Amino acid sequence: MTKKGKTDLLKAQLVVAEAKLSKAMKEQGEACGDACDWHDNNAYDLAMSLANTYQALVDDLKKEI
């Protein structure tokens, strides 16, 4: 694979990862709710975990690009 091809692939993966990160962050806010009930809230914990995972992926992809 050429360097340009690899960069294009990484950029495409970055777009997907950023979309997933955005979705996970929205789910985190929704799980928290109006009362900001984040304590002992499994939906919030899952959304937080996904957001952290996708943020790490986005960061790694940006470093590679």
PDB file of N, CA, C, O and CB in Angstrom:
ATOM      1  N   MET A   1       0.850  -1.171   0.000  1.00  0.00           N
ATOM      2  CA  MET A   1       0.000   0.000   0.000  1.00  0.00           C
ATOM      3  C   MET A   1       0.901   1.241   0.000  1.00  0.00           C
ATOM      4  O   MET A   1       1.905   1.307   0.709  1.00  0.00           O
ATOM      5  CB  MET A   1      -0.970  -0.006   1.230  1.00  0.00           C
ATOM      6  N   THR A   2       0.515   2.196  -0.800  1.00  0.00           N
ATOM      7  CA  THR A   2       1.296   3.429  -0.862  1.00  0.00           C
ATOM      8  C   THR A   2       1.049   4.266   0.389  1.00  0.00           C
ATOM      9  O   THR A   2       0.091   4.043   1.128  1.00  0.00           O
ATOM     10  CB  THR A   2       0.944   4.238  -2.132  1.00  0.00           C
ATOM     11  N   LYS A   3       1.925   5.222   0.603  1.00  0.00           N
ATOM     12  CA  LYS A   3       1.773   6.100   1.762  1.00  0.00           C
ATOM     13  C   LYS A   3       0.460   6.881   1.669  1.00  0.00           C
ATOM     14  O   LYS A   3      -0.238   7.046   2.670  1.00  0.00           O
ATOM     15  CB  LYS A   3       2.971   7.072   1.868  1.00  0.00           C
ATOM     16  N   LYS A   4       0.127   7.360   0.468  1.00  0.00           N
ATOM     17  CA  LYS A   4      -1.128   8.092   0.279  1.00  0.00           C
ATOM     18  C   LYS A   4      -2.327   7.185   0.539  1.00  0.00           C
ATOM     19  O   LYS A   4      -3.308   7.602   1.154  1.00  0.00           O
ATOM     20  CB  LYS A   4      -1.203   8.677  -1.143  1.00  0.00           C
ATOM     21  N   GLY A   5      -2.242   5.943   0.065  1.00  0.00           N
ATOM     22  CA  GLY A   5      -3.324   4.993   0.298  1.00  0.00           C
ATOM     23  C   GLY A   5      -3.533   4.725   1.776  1.00  0.00           C
ATOM     24  O   GLY A   5      -4.666   4.641   2.251  1.00  0.00           O
ATOM     25  N   LYS A   6      -2.426   4.591   2.501  1.00  0.00           N
ATOM     26  CA  LYS A   6      -2.513   4.356   3.946  1.00  0.00           C
ATOM     27  C   LYS A   6      -3.109   5.575   4.643  1.00  0.00           C
ATOM     28  O   LYS A   6      -3.946   5.439   5.536  1.00  0.00           O
ATOM     29  CB  LYS A   6      -1.117   4.029   4.533  1.00  0.00           C
ATOM     30  N   THR A   7      -2.675   6.763   4.235  1.00  0.00           N
ATOM     31  CA  THR A   7      -3.207   7.988   4.834  1.00  0.00           C
ATOM     32  C   THR A   7      -4.697   8.125   4.559  1.00  0.00           C
ATOM     33  O   THR A   7      -5.459   8.503   5.450  1.00  0.00           O
ATOM     34  CB  THR A   7      -2.459   9.215   4.302  1.00  0.00           C
ATOM     35  N   ASP A   8      -5.118   7.823   3.341  1.00  0.00           N
ATOM     36  CA  ASP A   8      -6.541   7.889   2.995  1.00  0.00           C
ATOM     37  C   ASP A   8      -7.354   6.902   3.827  1.00  0.00           C
ATOM     38  O   ASP A   8      -8.451   7.222   4.286  1.00  0.00           O
ATOM     39  CB  ASP A   8      -6.743   7.607   1.499  1.00  0.00           C
ATOM     40  N   LEU A   9      -6.815   5.708   4.017  1.00  0.00           N
ATOM     41  CA  LEU A   9      -7.490   4.702   4.834  1.00  0.00           C
ATOM     42  C   LEU A   9      -7.605   5.169   6.284  1.00  0.00           C
ATOM     43  O   LEU A   9      -8.661   5.027   6.901  1.00  0.00           O
ATOM     44  CB  LEU A   9      -6.739   3.362   4.765  1.00  0.00           C
ATOM     45  N   LEU A  10      -6.528   5.721   6.822  1.00  0.00           N
ATOM     46  CA  LEU A  10      -6.546   6.217   8.199  1.00  0.00           C
ATOM     47  C   LEU A  10      -7.545   7.361   8.356  1.00  0.00           C
ATOM     48  O   LEU A  10      -8.243   7.443   9.366  1.00  0.00           O
ATOM     49  CB  LEU A  10      -5.144   6.681   8.618  1.00  0.00           C
ATOM     50  N   LYS A  11      -7.614   8.238   7.362  1.00  0.00           N
ATOM     51  CA  LYS A  11      -8.567   9.348   7.419  1.00  0.00           C
ATOM     52  C   LYS A  11     -10.005   8.835   7.391  1.00  0.00           C
ATOM     53  O   LYS A  11     -10.866   9.369   8.091  1.00  0.00           O
ATOM     54  CB  LYS A  11      -8.330  10.318   6.252  1.00  0.00           C
ATOM     55  N   ALA A  12     -10.266   7.819   6.599  1.00  0.00           N
ATOM     56  CA  ALA A  12     -11.609   7.224   6.548  1.00  0.00           C
ATOM     57  C   ALA A  12     -11.951   6.576   7.889  1.00  0.00           C
ATOM     58  O   ALA A  12     -13.074   6.701   8.376  1.00  0.00           O
ATOM     59  CB  ALA A  12     -11.703   6.176   5.406  1.00  0.00           C
ATOM     60  N   GLN A  13     -10.983   5.888   8.479  1.00  0.00           N
ATOM     61  CA  GLN A  13     -11.196   5.275   9.788  1.00  0.00           C
ATOM     62  C   GLN A  13     -11.424   6.344  10.851  1.00  0.00           C
ATOM     63  O   GLN A  13     -12.210   6.144  11.778  1.00  0.00           O
ATOM     64  CB  GLN A  13      -9.999   4.391  10.170  1.00  0.00           C
ATOM     65  N   LEU A  14     -10.739   7.476  10.720  1.00  0.00           N
ATOM     66  CA  LEU A  14     -10.898   8.573  11.670  1.00  0.00           C
ATOM     67  C   LEU A  14     -12.313   9.142  11.615  1.00  0.00           C
ATOM     68  O   LEU A  14     -12.902   9.440  12.655  1.00  0.00           O
ATOM     69  CB  LEU A  14      -9.874   9.677  11.388  1.00  0.00           C
ATOM     70  N   VAL A  15     -12.853   9.293  10.428  1.00  0.00           N
ATOM     71  CA  VAL A  15     -14.220   9.806  10.277  1.00  0.00           C
ATOM     72  C   VAL A  15     -15.208   8.880  10.987  1.00  0.00           C
ATOM     73  O   VAL A  15     -16.102   9.342  11.697  1.00  0.00           O
ATOM     74  CB  VAL A  15     -14.592   9.945   8.773  1.00  0.00           C
ATOM     75  N   VAL A  16     -15.041   7.587  10.794  1.00  0.00           N
ATOM     76  CA  VAL A  16     -15.928   6.606  11.433  1.00  0.00           C
ATOM     77  C   VAL A  16     -15.761   6.642  12.951  1.00  0.00           C
ATOM     78  O   VAL A  16     -16.749   6.635  13.686  1.00  0.00           O
ATOM     79  CB  VAL A  16     -15.642   5.182  10.897  1.00  0.00           C
ATOM     80  N   ALA A  17     -14.522   6.680  13.419  1.00  0.00           N
ATOM     81  CA  ALA A  17     -14.257   6.694  14.860  1.00  0.00           C
ATOM     82  C   ALA A  17     -14.810   7.961  15.508  1.00  0.00           C
ATOM     83  O   ALA A  17     -15.350   7.905  16.612  1.00  0.00           O
ATOM     84  CB  ALA A  17     -12.748   6.580  15.127  1.00  0.00           C
ATOM     85  N   GLU A  18     -14.681   9.101  14.834  1.00  0.00           N
ATOM     86  CA  GLU A  18     -15.217  10.347  15.383  1.00  0.00           C
ATOM     87  C   GLU A  18     -16.738  10.312  15.454  1.00  0.00           C
ATOM     88  O   GLU A  18     -17.322  10.856  16.392  1.00  0.00           O
ATOM     89  CB  GLU A  18     -14.762  11.539  14.540  1.00  0.00           C
ATOM     90  N   ALA A  19     -17.382   9.688  14.489  1.00  0.00           N
ATOM     91  CA  ALA A  19     -18.843   9.553  14.518  1.00  0.00           C
ATOM     92  C   ALA A  19     -19.271   8.661  15.678  1.00  0.00           C
ATOM     93  O   ALA A  19     -20.249   8.954  16.366  1.00  0.00           O
ATOM     94  CB  ALA A  19     -19.364   8.978  13.182  1.00  0.00           C
ATOM     95  N   LYS A  20     -18.541   7.579  15.891  1.00  0.00           N
ATOM     96  CA  LYS A  20     -18.860   6.679  17.006  1.00  0.00           C
ATOM     97  C   LYS A  20     -18.610   7.367  18.341  1.00  0.00           C
ATOM     98  O   LYS A  20     -19.370   7.171  19.290  1.00  0.00           O
ATOM     99  CB  LYS A  20     -18.029   5.385  16.915  1.00  0.00           C
ATOM    100  N   LEU A  21     -17.555   8.170  18.423  1.00  0.00           N
ATOM    101  CA  LEU A  21     -17.265   8.920  19.649  1.00  0.00           C
ATOM    102  C   LEU A  21     -18.389   9.908  19.934  1.00  0.00           C
ATOM    103  O   LEU A  21     -18.847  10.022  21.072  1.00  0.00           O
ATOM    104  CB  LEU A  21     -15.912   9.662  19.532  1.00  0.00           C
ATOM    105  N   SER A  22     -18.827  10.612  18.918  1.00  0.00           N
ATOM    106  CA  SER A  22     -19.915  11.576  19.087  1.00  0.00           C
ATOM    107  C   SER A  22     -21.186  10.889  19.580  1.00  0.00           C
ATOM    108  O   SER A  22     -21.868  11.396  20.470  1.00  0.00           O
ATOM    109  CB  SER A  22     -20.190  12.307  17.767  1.00  0.00           C
ATOM    110  N   LYS A  23     -21.498   9.737  18.998  1.00  0.00           N
ATOM    111  CA  LYS A  23     -22.691   8.981  19.406  1.00  0.00           C
ATOM    112  C   LYS A  23     -22.563   8.522  20.858  1.00  0.00           C
ATOM    113  O   LYS A  23     -23.517   8.624  21.629  1.00  0.00           O
ATOM    114  CB  LYS A  23     -22.906   7.761  18.478  1.00  0.00           C
ATOM    115  N   ALA A  24     -21.392   8.019  21.229  1.00  0.00           N
ATOM    116  CA  ALA A  24     -21.181   7.545  22.598  1.00  0.00           C
ATOM    117  C   ALA A  24     -21.295   8.692  23.594  1.00  0.00           C
ATOM    118  O   ALA A  24     -21.817   8.511  24.695  1.00  0.00           O
ATOM    119  CB  ALA A  24     -19.809   6.868  22.727  1.00  0.00           C
ATOM    120  N   MET A  25     -20.812   9.867  23.216  1.00  0.00           N
ATOM    121  CA  MET A  25     -20.896  11.015  24.117  1.00  0.00           C
ATOM    122  C   MET A  25     -22.342  11.484  24.278  1.00  0.00           C
ATOM    123  O   MET A  25     -22.738  11.905  25.365  1.00  0.00           O
ATOM    124  CB  MET A  25     -20.024  12.166  23.596  1.00  0.00           C
ATOM    125  N   LYS A  26     -23.130  11.414  23.207  1.00  0.00           N
ATOM    126  CA  LYS A  26     -24.548  11.758  23.302  1.00  0.00           C
ATOM    127  C   LYS A  26     -25.275  10.755  24.191  1.00  0.00           C
ATOM    128  O   LYS A  26     -26.118  11.135  25.004  1.00  0.00           O
ATOM    129  CB  LYS A  26     -25.193  11.800  21.899  1.00  0.00           C
ATOM    130  N   GLU A  27     -24.946   9.472  24.035  1.00  0.00           N
ATOM    131  CA  GLU A  27     -25.562   8.436  24.863  1.00  0.00           C
ATOM    132  C   GLU A  27     -25.180   8.624  26.327  1.00  0.00           C
ATOM    133  O   GLU A  27     -25.978   8.352  27.224  1.00  0.00           O
ATOM    134  CB  GLU A  27     -25.144   7.036  24.379  1.00  0.00           C
ATOM    135  N   GLN A  28     -23.974   9.082  26.559  1.00  0.00           N
ATOM    136  CA  GLN A  28     -23.522   9.354  27.922  1.00  0.00           C
ATOM    137  C   GLN A  28     -24.402  10.439  28.547  1.00  0.00           C
ATOM    138  O   GLN A  28     -24.837  10.306  29.691  1.00  0.00           O
ATOM    139  CB  GLN A  28     -22.027   9.786  27.933  1.00  0.00           C
ATOM    140  N   GLY A  29     -24.660  11.498  27.806  1.00  0.00           N
ATOM    141  CA  GLY A  29     -25.513  12.572  28.307  1.00  0.00           C
ATOM    142  C   GLY A  29     -26.944  12.114  28.525  1.00  0.00           C
ATOM    143  O   GLY A  29     -27.579  12.484  29.514  1.00  0.00           O
ATOM    144  N   GLU A  30     -27.452  11.307  27.597  1.00  0.00           N
ATOM    145  CA  GLU A  30     -28.814  10.794  27.734  1.00  0.00           C
ATOM    146  C   GLU A  30     -28.931   9.856  28.930  1.00  0.00           C
ATOM    147  O   GLU A  30     -29.934   9.879  29.644  1.00  0.00           O
ATOM    148  CB  GLU A  30     -29.241  10.070  26.456  1.00  0.00           C
ATOM    149  N   ALA A  31     -27.914   9.037  29.147  1.00  0.00           N
ATOM    150  CA  ALA A  31     -27.946   8.096  30.268  1.00  0.00           C
ATOM    151  C   ALA A  31     -27.891   8.831  31.598  1.00  0.00           C
ATOM    152  O   ALA A  31     -28.462   8.388  32.594  1.00  0.00           O
ATOM    153  CB  ALA A  31     -26.784   7.104  30.170  1.00  0.00           C
ATOM    154  N   CYS A  32     -27.204   9.947  31.596  1.00  0.00           N
ATOM    155  CA  CYS A  32     -27.096  10.754  32.808  1.00  0.00           C
ATOM    156  C   CYS A  32     -28.452  11.359  33.162  1.00  0.00           C
ATOM    157  O   CYS A  32     -28.817  11.437  34.335  1.00  0.00           O
ATOM    158  CB  CYS A  32     -26.040  11.866  32.630  1.00  0.00           C
ATOM    159  N   GLY A  33     -29.183  11.779  32.159  1.00  0.00           N
ATOM    160  CA  GLY A  33     -30.526  12.304  32.360  1.00  0.00           C
ATOM    161  C   GLY A  33     -30.541  13.721  32.905  1.00  0.00           C
ATOM    162  O   GLY A  33     -29.498  14.330  33.143  1.00  0.00           O
ATOM    163  N   ASP A  34     -31.752  14.229  33.095  1.00  0.00           N
ATOM    164  CA  ASP A  34     -31.935  15.594  33.600  1.00  0.00           C
ATOM    165  C   ASP A  34     -31.427  15.756  35.022  1.00  0.00           C
ATOM    166  O   ASP A  34     -30.978  16.835  35.409  1.00  0.00           O
ATOM    167  CB  ASP A  34     -33.399  15.981  33.539  1.00  0.00           C
ATOM    168  N   ALA A  35     -31.498  14.684  35.797  1.00  0.00           N
ATOM    169  CA  ALA A  35     -31.092  14.751  37.202  1.00  0.00           C
ATOM    170  C   ALA A  35     -29.598  14.506  37.383  1.00  0.00           C
ATOM    171  O   ALA A  35     -29.099  14.463  38.507  1.00  0.00           O
ATOM    172  CB  ALA A  35     -31.876  13.741  38.018  1.00  0.00           C
ATOM    173  N   CYS A  36     -28.892  14.345  36.270  1.00  0.00           N
ATOM    174  CA  CYS A  36     -27.447  14.040  36.330  1.00  0.00           C
ATOM    175  C   CYS A  36     -27.183  12.833  37.225  1.00  0.00           C
ATOM    176  O   CYS A  36     -26.289  12.848  38.071  1.00  0.00           O
ATOM    177  CB  CYS A  36     -26.652  15.263  36.850  1.00  0.00           C
ATOM    178  N   ASP A  37     -27.981  11.793  37.018  1.00  0.00           N
ATOM    179  CA  ASP A  37     -27.900  10.574  37.824  1.00  0.00           C
ATOM    180  C   ASP A  37     -26.858   9.631  37.236  1.00  0.00           C
ATOM    181  O   ASP A  37     -27.198   8.687  36.523  1.00  0.00           O
ATOM    182  CB  ASP A  37     -29.279   9.874  37.904  1.00  0.00           C
ATOM    183  N   TRP A  38     -25.598   9.886  37.534  1.00  0.00           N
ATOM    184  CA  TRP A  38     -24.522   9.064  36.991  1.00  0.00           C
ATOM    185  C   TRP A  38     -24.072   7.986  37.969  1.00  0.00           C
ATOM    186  O   TRP A  38     -23.393   7.041  37.568  1.00  0.00           O
ATOM    187  CB  TRP A  38     -23.346   9.936  36.615  1.00  0.00           C
ATOM    188  N   HIS A  39     -24.434   8.106  39.237  1.00  0.00           N
ATOM    189  CA  HIS A  39     -23.972   7.161  40.254  1.00  0.00           C
ATOM    190  C   HIS A  39     -24.785   5.867  40.181  1.00  0.00           C
ATOM    191  O   HIS A  39     -26.016   5.898  40.161  1.00  0.00           O
ATOM    192  CB  HIS A  39     -24.076   7.787  41.667  1.00  0.00           C
ATOM    193  N   ASP A  40     -24.089   4.736  40.142  1.00  0.00           N
ATOM    194  CA  ASP A  40     -24.726   3.414  40.036  1.00  0.00           C
ATOM    195  C   ASP A  40     -25.665   3.333  38.831  1.00  0.00           C
ATOM    196  O   ASP A  40     -26.770   2.800  38.935  1.00  0.00           O
ATOM    197  CB  ASP A  40     -25.502   3.096  41.321  1.00  0.00           C
ATOM    198  N   ASN A  41     -25.229   3.855  37.711  1.00  0.00           N
ATOM    199  CA  ASN A  41     -26.033   3.882  36.498  1.00  0.00           C
ATOM    200  C   ASN A  41     -25.267   3.106  35.425  1.00  0.00           C
ATOM    201  O   ASN A  41     -24.295   3.604  34.858  1.00  0.00           O
ATOM    202  CB  ASN A  41     -26.338   5.360  36.037  1.00  0.00           C
ATOM    203  N   ASN A  42     -25.722   1.876  35.157  1.00  0.00           N
ATOM    204  CA  ASN A  42     -25.015   1.010  34.207  1.00  0.00           C
ATOM    205  C   ASN A  42     -24.981   1.581  32.794  1.00  0.00           C
ATOM    206  O   ASN A  42     -23.977   1.437  32.096  1.00  0.00           O
ATOM    207  CB  ASN A  42     -25.661  -0.353  34.180  1.00  0.00           C
ATOM    208  N   ALA A  43     -26.053   2.219  32.366  1.00  0.00           N
ATOM    209  CA  ALA A  43     -26.077   2.808  31.023  1.00  0.00           C
ATOM    210  C   ALA A  43     -25.024   3.909  30.909  1.00  0.00           C
ATOM    211  O   ALA A  43     -24.353   4.029  29.884  1.00  0.00           O
ATOM    212  CB  ALA A  43     -27.482   3.373  30.699  1.00  0.00           C
ATOM    213  N   TYR A  44     -24.887   4.704  31.957  1.00  0.00           N
ATOM    214  CA  TYR A  44     -23.876   5.769  31.958  1.00  0.00           C
ATOM    215  C   TYR A  44     -22.474   5.167  31.941  1.00  0.00           C
ATOM    216  O   TYR A  44     -21.600   5.626  31.206  1.00  0.00           O
ATOM    217  CB  TYR A  44     -24.049   6.689  33.192  1.00  0.00           C
ATOM    218  N   ASP A  45     -22.269   4.136  32.756  1.00  0.00           N
ATOM    219  CA  ASP A  45     -20.952   3.485  32.807  1.00  0.00           C
ATOM    220  C   ASP A  45     -20.560   2.915  31.445  1.00  0.00           C
ATOM    221  O   ASP A  45     -19.412   3.049  31.022  1.00  0.00           O
ATOM    222  CB  ASP A  45     -20.949   2.365  33.861  1.00  0.00           C
ATOM    223  N   LEU A  46     -21.510   2.281  30.759  1.00  0.00           N
ATOM    224  CA  LEU A  46     -21.236   1.721  29.437  1.00  0.00           C
ATOM    225  C   LEU A  46     -20.913   2.829  28.438  1.00  0.00           C
ATOM    226  O   LEU A  46     -19.946   2.731  27.681  1.00  0.00           O
ATOM    227  CB  LEU A  46     -22.436   0.893  28.945  1.00  0.00           C
ATOM    228  N   ALA A  47     -21.723   3.876  28.441  1.00  0.00           N
ATOM    229  CA  ALA A  47     -21.483   4.992  27.523  1.00  0.00           C
ATOM    230  C   ALA A  47     -20.139   5.648  27.813  1.00  0.00           C
ATOM    231  O   ALA A  47     -19.433   6.051  26.890  1.00  0.00           O
ATOM    232  CB  ALA A  47     -22.613   6.030  27.627  1.00  0.00           C
ATOM    233  N   MET A  48     -19.786   5.755  29.075  1.00  0.00           N
ATOM    234  CA  MET A  48     -18.498   6.343  29.464  1.00  0.00           C
ATOM    235  C   MET A  48     -17.347   5.471  28.961  1.00  0.00           C
ATOM    236  O   MET A  48     -16.349   5.980  28.450  1.00  0.00           O
ATOM    237  CB  MET A  48     -18.414   6.510  31.005  1.00  0.00           C
ATOM    238  N   SER A  49     -17.494   4.175  29.110  1.00  0.00           N
ATOM    239  CA  SER A  49     -16.468   3.240  28.651  1.00  0.00           C
ATOM    240  C   SER A  49     -16.295   3.323  27.133  1.00  0.00           C
ATOM    241  O   SER A  49     -15.172   3.352  26.630  1.00  0.00           O
ATOM    242  CB  SER A  49     -16.827   1.802  29.067  1.00  0.00           C
ATOM    243  N   LEU A  50     -17.409   3.361  26.414  1.00  0.00           N
ATOM    244  CA  LEU A  50     -17.344   3.474  24.955  1.00  0.00           C
ATOM    245  C   LEU A  50     -16.719   4.800  24.529  1.00  0.00           C
ATOM    246  O   LEU A  50     -15.915   4.841  23.598  1.00  0.00           O
ATOM    247  CB  LEU A  50     -18.746   3.336  24.347  1.00  0.00           C
ATOM    248  N   ALA A  51     -17.088   5.876  25.206  1.00  0.00           N
ATOM    249  CA  ALA A  51     -16.523   7.186  24.875  1.00  0.00           C
ATOM    250  C   ALA A  51     -15.013   7.182  25.092  1.00  0.00           C
ATOM    251  O   ALA A  51     -14.265   7.713  24.270  1.00  0.00           O
ATOM    252  CB  ALA A  51     -17.184   8.295  25.722  1.00  0.00           C
ATOM    253  N   ASN A  52     -14.568   6.593  26.181  1.00  0.00           N
ATOM    254  CA  ASN A  52     -13.127   6.517  26.450  1.00  0.00           C
ATOM    255  C   ASN A  52     -12.408   5.679  25.392  1.00  0.00           C
ATOM    256  O   ASN A  52     -11.319   6.036  24.942  1.00  0.00           O
ATOM    257  CB  ASN A  52     -12.875   5.926  27.847  1.00  0.00           C
ATOM    258  N   THR A  53     -13.020   4.574  25.003  1.00  0.00           N
ATOM    259  CA  THR A  53     -12.427   3.697  23.993  1.00  0.00           C
ATOM    260  C   THR A  53     -12.317   4.408  22.649  1.00  0.00           C
ATOM    261  O   THR A  53     -11.268   4.375  22.007  1.00  0.00           O
ATOM    262  CB  THR A  53     -13.253   2.414  23.845  1.00  0.00           C
ATOM    263  N   TYR A  54     -13.405   5.051  22.226  1.00  0.00           N
ATOM    264  CA  TYR A  54     -13.383   5.746  20.937  1.00  0.00           C
ATOM    265  C   TYR A  54     -12.466   6.966  20.968  1.00  0.00           C
ATOM    266  O   TYR A  54     -11.850   7.303  19.957  1.00  0.00           O
ATOM    267  CB  TYR A  54     -14.794   6.170  20.543  1.00  0.00           C
ATOM    268  N   GLN A  55     -12.371   7.630  22.121  1.00  0.00           N
ATOM    269  CA  GLN A  55     -11.457   8.771  22.214  1.00  0.00           C
ATOM    270  C   GLN A  55     -10.015   8.308  22.041  1.00  0.00           C
ATOM    271  O   GLN A  55      -9.224   8.965  21.364  1.00  0.00           O
ATOM    272  CB  GLN A  55     -11.628   9.498  23.566  1.00  0.00           C
ATOM    273  N   ALA A  56      -9.677   7.180  22.651  1.00  0.00           N
ATOM    274  CA  ALA A  56      -8.324   6.632  22.495  1.00  0.00           C
ATOM    275  C   ALA A  56      -8.060   6.261  21.035  1.00  0.00           C
ATOM    276  O   ALA A  56      -6.968   6.500  20.520  1.00  0.00           O
ATOM    277  CB  ALA A  56      -8.129   5.394  23.404  1.00  0.00           C
ATOM    278  N   LEU A  57      -9.057   5.679  20.371  1.00  0.00           N
ATOM    279  CA  LEU A  57      -8.913   5.317  18.960  1.00  0.00           C
ATOM    280  C   LEU A  57      -8.715   6.562  18.097  1.00  0.00           C
ATOM    281  O   LEU A  57      -7.843   6.585  17.228  1.00  0.00           O
ATOM    282  CB  LEU A  57     -10.144   4.529  18.480  1.00  0.00           C
ATOM    283  N   VAL A  58      -9.519   7.588  18.334  1.00  0.00           N
ATOM    284  CA  VAL A  58      -9.390   8.844  17.587  1.00  0.00           C
ATOM    285  C   VAL A  58      -7.999   9.437  17.794  1.00  0.00           C
ATOM    286  O   VAL A  58      -7.353   9.866  16.838  1.00  0.00           O
ATOM    287  CB  VAL A  58     -10.477   9.858  18.024  1.00  0.00           C
ATOM    288  N   ASP A  59      -7.547   9.460  19.035  1.00  0.00           N
ATOM    289  CA  ASP A  59      -6.213  10.000  19.334  1.00  0.00           C
ATOM    290  C   ASP A  59      -5.122   9.228  18.604  1.00  0.00           C
ATOM    291  O   ASP A  59      -4.204   9.823  18.041  1.00  0.00           O
ATOM    292  CB  ASP A  59      -5.950   9.967  20.842  1.00  0.00           C
ATOM    293  N   ASP A  60      -5.224   7.902  18.615  1.00  0.00           N
ATOM    294  CA  ASP A  60      -4.224   7.065  17.937  1.00  0.00           C
ATOM    295  C   ASP A  60      -4.222   7.299  16.425  1.00  0.00           C
ATOM    296  O   ASP A  60      -3.163   7.395  15.804  1.00  0.00           O
ATOM    297  CB  ASP A  60      -4.487   5.582  18.233  1.00  0.00           C
ATOM    298  N   LEU A  61      -5.407   7.388  15.847  1.00  0.00           N
ATOM    299  CA  LEU A  61      -5.497   7.622  14.404  1.00  0.00           C
ATOM    300  C   LEU A  61      -4.913   8.983  14.030  1.00  0.00           C
ATOM    301  O   LEU A  61      -4.226   9.111  13.016  1.00  0.00           O
ATOM    302  CB  LEU A  61      -6.957   7.528  13.937  1.00  0.00           C
ATOM    303  N   LYS A  62      -5.185   9.990  14.843  1.00  0.00           N
ATOM    304  CA  LYS A  62      -4.639  11.325  14.566  1.00  0.00           C
ATOM    305  C   LYS A  62      -3.114  11.324  14.635  1.00  0.00           C
ATOM    306  O   LYS A  62      -2.451  12.014  13.861  1.00  0.00           O
ATOM    307  CB  LYS A  62      -5.206  12.351  15.557  1.00  0.00           C
ATOM    308  N   LYS A  63      -2.567  10.552  15.558  1.00  0.00           N
ATOM    309  CA  LYS A  63      -1.106  10.458  15.661  1.00  0.00           C
ATOM    310  C   LYS A  63      -0.511   9.797  14.420  1.00  0.00           C
ATOM    311  O   LYS A  63       0.547  10.205  13.941  1.00  0.00           O
ATOM    312  CB  LYS A  63      -0.705   9.669  16.920  1.00  0.00           C
ATOM    313  N   GLU A  64      -1.191   8.781  13.905  1.00  0.00           N
ATOM    314  CA  GLU A  64      -0.687   8.059  12.734  1.00  0.00           C
ATOM    315  C   GLU A  64      -0.779   8.887  11.459  1.00  0.00           C
ATOM    316  O   GLU A  64       0.045   8.759  10.554  1.00  0.00           O
ATOM    317  CB  GLU A  64      -1.453   6.762  12.554  1.00  0.00           C
ATOM    318  N   ILE A  65      -1.798   9.738  11.408  1.00  0.00           N
ATOM    319  CA  ILE A  65      -1.967  10.571  10.210  1.00  0.00           C
ATOM    320  C   ILE A  65      -0.925  11.661  10.251  1.00  0.00           C
ATOM    321  O   ILE A  65      -0.865  12.493   9.346  1.00  0.00           O
ATOM    322  CB  ILE A  65      -3.409  11.180  10.120  1.00  0.00           C
TER     323      ILE A  65
END
